[in-house]
Amino acid sequence: AYNNGVFTYDWGVNDSQITITGLVSGQSITDLDIPEFIDGKFVTKIGDNAFKDNTSITSVTLPDTIQEIGAWAFSGTSITSLTTGSRCRHIGERAFYNCTQLQSVTINSENDITIDTLAFCADRAIQSLNVKAKRMICGDNAFQDCSSMVFQTLPGTLNASSGVFVGCSKLIDEHGTLPFTTGSLNNAQFNMASWDKI
């Protein structure tokens, strides 16, 4: 991998895009500020396992150029909030798994957003979920055991796999309703979640 003195990275498609793969050995960063460009190329992806279990990281700033956050990328870090950029399309498997300090998640996307299996599982401190996207597509157990999470803003359509909200005991909006089209959702998605009404 290449490095710029702070981040390690690889070239992406046609050598025109950058995937950040981690921090240069010896770097200890609390506030992680992901750049838009490295060597004049767009930074478009956070690679798999890039910052996994780096408990020094308490905040992350993602630019609009980031389209994908890889599997396990921030799992086990100490970040307290997450805000994506407008081009984010994909959050990988367990990307934010067991981020026990994570309190708010805001996903700002001009596109559909896919959130893979167990992406936010066991993030029990999340209090608010704001998703501004055309559609949210969730893999199995994507938000399992986010027991403090309340919807703030969601897209009009949600496609969800099995167990996506299992263990989410506060999963209601301020009106006590589901603020999206339920489609084929059933108890497999919402088992152990509590609702005033659907």
N, C-alpha and C positions, 0 to 999 in steps of 0.2 A: 504494500500500500504506500501511497504518497503521503506527505504531510506538509502543513504550512506553518509548523511551529506550535500550533495549538491542536488542530484536528488531524486525524488520519483520514484518508479518503481514497476512493477509486473512481476511475472514469466510468461513465455510463454509456448510453446509446450513442454510437458513432463518435465517441470521445467528446460529445458536446454537453454532457450533463455530469454532475458530480453526486456521488453517494458518500455521505459521511459515515465512516466505520467506527469512530471512537475518538478518544483523546490521545495525544502523544504521551508516551510513558513519562511519568513524573508530574504531569499536569494535575492540579487539584483546583477545580472550579466549583463555586457555589451557584453563581448566576450564569447559566448556560445560554449564550446568545449565538444562535445559529446564523451564519452569514448567508446573504442571498447569492453571493458569487465567491468562487475560489479560482484563482488563475484565469479570471475572465469568463468562467463557465457557470451556468446556473446550478445552484445546489437544489436538487429536486427530491432527494430521498435521504432518510435516516436509515442506515443499514440494520440488518438483524443483529441483535445483541450489542448494539453500539455503546450504550451507556448502562447496560444491565448491572444491577447491584452496586452502582456507584452512589453511595449514601451521602456523599458530599454535595451532590446536586440538589438544590432546594427550589430552583426556578428555571424555567426554560422559555425562551422566546423563539418562535418559529416564524420565518418569513413567508410571504405569499408564494414563493417559488416552490415550497415543499409540497409534493404531490402524494408522497407515500411515507408512512412511518412503519419500519420493518418489525418483524416478530421479535418480542422480548426487548425491544429497543430501549425502553425506559423502565422495565420491570425492576422492582426493588429499590428504585431511587427515592429520594425524600422530597420530590416536588410537591408543592402545595396547590398549584393551579395549572391548567392547560388551556391554551387558546391556539387553535390552528389558523393557518392562513387560508385565503379564499380559494386556492387551487387544490386543497387537500381532497383526495379521492379514496384513500385506503389506509386504514389503521390495522396493522398486522396482529397475528395471534399472540396473545399475552403481552402486547406492547406496553401496557401499563399495569400488568398484573402485580398485585400485592404492593401497590404504592400507598402505604398506610397513612401518609400525610396529605394525600391529594383531596382537596375539598371542593373544587369547582372545575367543571369541564365545559368549555365553549368550543364548538366546532363550527367554523364559518366556512362554508363551501359553496361555490357557484354551481357545483355538480351534485350528482348522487354521491353519498358517502357510504363506503363499505367498512363495517367494523367486524373484524374476524373473531373467531372462537376465543372466549375467555379474555378478551382484550382488556377489560377493566375489572375482571373478577377479583373479589376480596378487597376492593377499595372501599372499605366501610366508612371512611371519613367524607366521601363525596356527598355534598349537600345539595348541589344544583347541577342539572344537566341542561345545557342550551345547545340545540343543534339547528343551525340555519343552513339547510340544504334542500335540494329538490326532493330527495328521498333518502331514507336511512335503511340500509340493508345490514342486518345483524346476524352473525354466526352463532353457533351453539354457546349458550351460557355467557354471552358477551359481557353482561353486567351482573352476573351472579353474585349474590351476597353484598351488593352495594346497599346496605341496610339503612343508610341515612339519606339516600338519594331521592330528590323530588324533581319532577319535570318543571322546567321554566318555559322553554321554547323548544318545539319539535317540528319537523316537517309534516306535511299533511298526510304522508304515506310512510308506513313502516312495514318492511318485510323482515320477519324474524324467524329464526330457527328455534329448535327445542331449548327450553330452559333459559331463554335470554334474560328474563327478569326474576328468576328463582331467588328467593331470599331477600327481595327488595320490598321491605315491609312498609315503606312510606311513599310508594310510587303513585302519587296522585298529583294533579295540578291544583291550583288554588280553588277551583270549583269542584274538586272531588271527582273529576271525570278524566277519561282518556283523551288527550288533545291530538289524536291522530286517527286515521282510518284503520279499524282493527282488522278488516279483511278476514283471513282464516285463522287469526290468533285464537288460542284456546288455553286451557289450564296448564298445558305443558310449558307455555311461555311464562305464565304468571303464578304458578304454584308458590304459595307462601307469601305472595304479595297481597296487600290489603287495599280494598277499594270502597269508597262510599257508594259509587254506582258506576255502571258501565253503559 
